[in-house]
Amino acid sequence: MVKKILLFVLLFFIIFPEAFAKTNAPFQVELLQNGKASRSLRLSNGDLTMELQPVEVKPTVNFPNRMLVIRNKSNPIDLEYVVGNHSVKENVNIEEYQKIERITFEVKLKNLTCKQEKDKIGFYDKQGKRRVYINRPYMKDMGDVNTDAVTYNLRKVGNQLFVDLVPLDDWLKDRSRVFSVQVVLPVGF
C-alpha cells in the first residue's frame, strides 16, 4: 500500500510538473499553468509575490531534476528554468542564429514594488527591503564563450510591467559563434 501511494505521488509530480515547489528557501518557487498553453514562474513568501511569464512563447513542458524546459514548437527558441537554493536561472536557448529584437517577460507583482538599479532590477517590500532581484543577464555559447552583450530594462505599459532582454546581434551572428546560445536571466531571492 505504501509503495502504491509513493508511486502515485511520483506520477502526480511527473504528470503535473506545475505542482512542484521548492520550500527550503526564503521564497517558494512554483511553476504554474495559467491555461492550456501558458506557464509562468512564481516566487512567493507570505503575501509577497512575483510572477514572470514569457510573452512570445507557447510552450510544451518537461521537468526533470529541478529544471523546467519549455519548448517552443514554432520557433528555435526554448526556455529553461533551473531552480537553485536561493535563485532561479531563466535560460533562453537559441538553437540557431536569428535576429532577435527583444525577449519579453511579463512581470506580475503582489505587495512588491520594483526599481531598475545599475546592475540589477530590485523588488522591494513595503518596508523598503529588497526581497527579489534580477541580476544583469549574460549570454554563453556551446564553445564556452561568455559575454555581457545583452541589455535589459524594465518597461511599463499602462499598469503592466515587462522585462525586456535585448541580445547584441553582432555577437549572435559572429562567425565564431557555436550554437546553441543561452541568454541567462538570473533571479535571486
C-alpha positions, -999 to 999 in steps of 0.1 A, spaced: 0 0 0 28 24 9 45 16 -24 13 24 -43 10 58 -25 46 67 -32 42 57 -69 10 78 -71 28 108 -56 57 103 -80 34 100 -110 15 131 -98 46 153 -100 57 138 -133 22 144 -149 17 178 -132 51 195 -130 34 228 -121 27 214 -87 65 213 -79 75 237 -52 109 243 -36 103 250 1 138 251 16 145 287 7 131 320 19 109 322 -12 87 294 -25 93 287 -62 63 274 -82 59 266 -118 23 274 -127 0 266 -156 -22 296 -164 -44 280 -191 -38 254 -218 -6 269 -233 6 294 -208 31 287 -180 48 310 -155 73 311 -127 60 324 -93 82 334 -63 63 339 -31 68 344 6 37 351 27 19 380 10 48 389 -13 45 375 -49 64 380 -82 54 361 -114 74 360 -146 57 348 -177 73 346 -212 53 367 -237 61 352 -271 65 315 -262 37 289 -265 52 260 -246 52 223 -241 69 212 -209 95 187 -195 106 190 -158 135 166 -148 157 173 -117 147 208 -107 148 220 -143 119 230 -164 123 231 -202 97 249 -222 100 240 -259 86 265 -285 73 244 -313 70 273 -338 105 288 -332 140 275 -325 140 292 -291 133 273 -259 131 284 -222 148 265 -194 143 273 -157 170 259 -133 159 261 -96 187 266 -70 186 271 -33 183 309 -34 179 315 -71 162 306 -104 180 309 -137 159 316 -167 178 304 -198 166 314 -232 181 287 -255 186 299 -291 192 269 -313 203 287 -345 211 323 -355 182 346 -359 179 383 -354 162 389 -320 147 423 -314 139 415 -278 128 387 -255 100 399 -232 87 386 -198 55 399 -183 60 407 -145 31 405 -121 37 417 -85 18 415 -53 29 436 -23 62 443 -40 75 474 -59 103 474 -84 132 497 -93 158 494 -120 192 498 -105 227 500 -120 234 462 -121 200 447 -113 163 451 -110 152 451 -74 118 441 -60 110 456 -26 85 450 2 66 478 19 94 484 44 118 490 15 137 457 19 148 441 -13 133 407 -14 138 395 -50 162 408 -77 171 401 -113 208 403 -119 223 415 -152 218 389 -179 246 374 -199 250 351 -229 271 320 -235 275 297 -264 283 259 -267 320 268 -271 321 282 -236 323 318 -247 305 342 -223 295 378 -228 275 405 -211 265 418 -246 228 417 -237 209 446 -222 178 445 -202 153 470 -189 121 473 -170 92 487 -191 58 498 -180 28 498 -204 -3 511 -185 -3 492 -153 16 462 -167 53 456 -161 77 439 -186 113 429 -185 129 431 -220 162 413 -229 180 426 -260 209 404 -271 236 421 -292 230 409 -327 267 413 -337 277 388 -310 250 363 -321 259 364 -358 297 363 -353 311 335 -375 329 320 -344 296 316 -325 289 280 -316 251 274 -313 231 268 -293 234 301 -274 219 307 -239 207 341 -228 207 337 -190 185 358 -167 195 351 -131 167 358 -105 178 358 -68 159 359 -35 
